[in-house]
Amino acid sequence: MAKPIRSVFVAPEAAVPGDSRTSHIWDLPIDRLNDILIACFAEGTMIETTAGLRRVEALRVGDRLLTQDHGPQPLRWTGSQRIELTDLNDHLRPILISAGALGEELPQADLRVSPQHRVLVRSAVARRMFGTEEVLVAAKHLVGLPGISVDQTSRRIVYVHLLLDRHEIVFSNGAPTESLFTGPMALKSVSEAARAEIFELFPELIEIGEEMEAREPIRLLVPGRRGRQLAERHRNNRQPIYQTAL
């Protein structure tokens, strides 16, 4: 059985060794971290677990999260990063998905995620474009749809990452969204040097990656241009991006 991985706080700047907020990881450039740890929930997001709704920052390794495909699954690793938002890092601003913006009254409350965090799209438009009715699209590519925008008001953000045994769809403020994906596809856009640095700083992720039951994404990952086209078609047709009945 795979051993549990402890929680860590990843500082966006050099931290003091021994600080109670940190593990053994220090001085990770925030732009480099954003290349790989892209599925991030904002602090305060409510995640569905077997113990009920829990704030994402309160989750601990071993907690069982409800997933769409595989039922309750244990949390293997969780990490967080605090970012002071300025004009120099606008690309890290969270995407605000207002309550009900996805359709089917989802999310149930305003949801903030990192720009690259993928949201489940379920629609006839997706089926026509990709041959499958359910796909995952980065939140930033949905900006412009009613109720989905870049959050320009926050001055700081705490992003939290959740890793399970496999890539999963979990429920955040009621909305189906992805867990952290560390499979090979997630690393294709990262240079060899960047991968080496990431794994030097996050040796836990190497170990987890070797033990994960599946490294394939749980749904088709739609690339940027196609994701924006998908959003535009929904906007033009005035169709929600999440539809239970198809």
Secondary structure by P-SEA (a helix, b strand, c coil): cccbbbbbbbbccccccccccccccccccaaaaaacccccccccbbbbccccccccccccccbbbbbcccccccccbbbbbbbbccccccccbbbbbccccccccccccbbbbcccbbbbbbcaaaaaaccccbbbbbcccccccccccccccccbbbbbbbbcccbbbbbcccbbbbcccccccccccccaaaaaaaaaacaaaaaaaaaccccccccccccaaaaaaaaaaaaaaccccccccc
